Amino acid sequence: MKLLDIGVLSEQSGVAPSTLRYYEEIGLIQSVGRHGLRRQFDTQAVMQLALISLGKMAGFSLEDIKGMFASDGTPRLPRTELLLRADALEQKIRDLTRLRDALRHVADCPAENHMDCPKFKRLMSFAARTTARRRT
């Protein structure tokens, strides 16, 4: 079995050694031994770190991500939760696209006063609804 020194794993994964030590401390990854004072990891840790990164990008907490690994470190991905997260991202993309388009319109709007612009009024209404949704 090929082992990776913590420095090599850090270089290959782009994850700082301090973060690797923290991930080990909270049980996200496991070292398989030490060479002197330096932790050693098996090559599976590279894949685990990529999945951790992907999970973080998708908005999962480290605790959620921890639950996505079996005790031996193999992935155990929750398909239903992933689909729900994808649906939420899709809605966010639609909202952000709408916001982008509205901001571009407002920036180029020929109206003397933005309060006379129907699209600007819709943007204000959208902002108010979005703020109200966040509070509930």
Secondary structure, DSSP 4 states (H G I P E B T S, - for coil): --EEEHHHHHHHHT--HHHHHHHHHTTSS---EEETTEEEEETHHHHHHHHHHHHHHTT--HHHHHTTB-TTS-B---HHHHHHHHHHHHHHHHHHHHHHHHHHHHHH---SSGGG-HHHHHHHHHHHHHHHHHH-
